[in-house]
Amino acid sequence: MPSSCAAINCSLERSADTLNERPEPYVRCRFPKEPARRLRWCAALRRQSRDRQLWAPTKNSVLCSRHFAPDMFDRTGQTVRLRDDAVPTFVSSASVSETRSCTPPRCT
């Protein structure tokens, strides 16, 4: 499972250094397999692919628990789980296109 959060501008960055300095514990939440719920999560993220379409997560994409309201979690058992109707609520307000490129930028 990847350690990076799929949300744009999430403070839990992709580098190992920041992962060791997490300010609070978090849970990595996989995207739902059910198409309707998965689509609601993607729409809530407001993330676009390079071709300006709605971003589609891979099978390994995750969101950290910081993007969900506390009442979206079931804490009754030994493990913390997302409720079936959970949808991300705390995401960046900017709709940002994915800017990563397969080729590194050239120095001129």
C-alpha positions as CSV (number, residue, x, y, z in Angstrom):
1,M,0.0,0.0,0.0
2,P,1.4,3.4,-0.9
3,S,2.3,5.8,1.9
4,S,1.2,8.9,0.1
5,C,-2.2,10.5,0.2
6,A,-4.0,11.1,-3.1
7,A,-5.4,14.5,-2.0
8,I,-3.8,17.5,-3.6
9,N,-1.6,19.6,-1.2
10,C,-2.0,17.1,1.7
11,S,0.5,17.9,4.4
12,L,1.4,14.2,4.6
13,E,3.8,14.5,1.7
14,R,5.3,11.6,-0.3
15,S,8.8,11.7,1.2
16,A,9.9,9.3,3.9
17,D,11.3,12.2,6.0
18,T,7.9,13.8,6.5
19,L,6.3,10.4,7.2
20,N,8.6,10.1,10.2
21,E,7.5,13.5,11.5
22,R,3.7,13.0,11.4
23,P,2.0,15.3,13.8
24,E,-0.8,12.9,14.6
25,P,-1.7,9.3,13.9
26,Y,-3.7,8.6,10.8
27,V,-5.3,5.8,8.9
28,R,-4.8,5.2,5.2
29,C,-8.2,4.6,3.6
30,R,-8.4,2.8,0.3
31,F,-10.8,4.0,-2.4
32,P,-14.1,2.1,-2.5
33,K,-14.5,-0.6,-5.0
34,E,-18.2,0.2,-5.6
35,P,-18.3,2.5,-8.6
36,A,-20.9,4.9,-7.3
37,R,-19.0,5.5,-4.0
38,R,-15.7,5.7,-5.8
39,L,-17.0,8.4,-8.0
40,R,-18.3,10.4,-5.0
41,W,-14.9,10.2,-3.5
42,C,-13.2,11.4,-6.7
43,A,-15.7,14.2,-7.1
44,A,-15.1,15.3,-3.5
45,L,-11.3,15.5,-4.2
46,R,-11.8,17.9,-7.1
47,R,-8.7,16.5,-8.6
48,Q,-8.2,16.5,-12.4
49,S,-6.0,14.4,-14.7
50,R,-3.7,15.9,-17.3
51,D,-6.5,15.9,-19.9
52,R,-8.8,17.9,-17.5
53,Q,-11.0,14.9,-16.8
54,L,-12.0,13.7,-13.3
55,W,-9.0,12.0,-11.8
56,A,-9.3,8.2,-11.5
57,P,-7.5,6.4,-8.6
58,T,-5.5,3.3,-9.1
59,K,-6.1,0.1,-7.1
60,N,-3.3,1.3,-4.7
61,S,-4.6,4.9,-4.2
62,V,-5.4,5.9,-0.6
63,L,-6.6,9.0,1.3
64,C,-5.4,9.7,4.8
65,S,-8.0,9.9,7.6
66,R,-7.4,13.6,7.9
67,H,-9.7,14.2,5.0
68,F,-12.7,12.7,6.7
69,A,-14.9,14.1,9.5
70,P,-14.4,12.3,12.9
71,D,-18.0,11.0,12.8
72,M,-17.2,9.1,9.5
73,F,-15.3,6.5,11.5
74,D,-16.5,3.5,13.3
75,R,-14.4,3.2,16.5
76,T,-16.5,0.6,18.3
77,G,-14.2,-2.4,17.6
78,Q,-10.5,-2.9,18.0
79,T,-9.8,-1.4,14.6
80,V,-10.9,2.0,13.3
81,R,-12.9,1.7,10.1
82,L,-14.6,4.1,7.7
83,R,-18.4,4.0,7.7
84,D,-20.0,2.7,4.5
85,D,-21.4,6.2,3.7
86,A,-18.2,8.1,4.3
87,V,-17.1,10.7,1.8
88,P,-14.0,12.9,2.1
89,T,-14.9,16.4,3.4
90,F,-11.6,18.1,4.1
91,V,-9.8,18.6,0.8
92,S,-7.9,21.5,-0.8
93,S,-10.3,24.2,-2.1
94,A,-8.3,24.6,-5.3
95,S,-9.1,22.4,-8.3
96,V,-5.5,21.5,-9.3
97,S,-4.4,19.5,-12.4
98,E,-1.9,16.8,-11.9
99,T,1.4,18.3,-12.9
100,R,3.8,15.4,-12.6
101,S,5.5,14.5,-15.8
102,C,7.1,11.3,-16.9
103,T,10.2,13.1,-18.1
104,P,12.3,15.4,-15.9
105,P,12.5,19.1,-16.8
106,R,15.5,20.1,-18.9
107,C,18.0,22.7,-17.8
108,T,18.6,25.3,-20.5
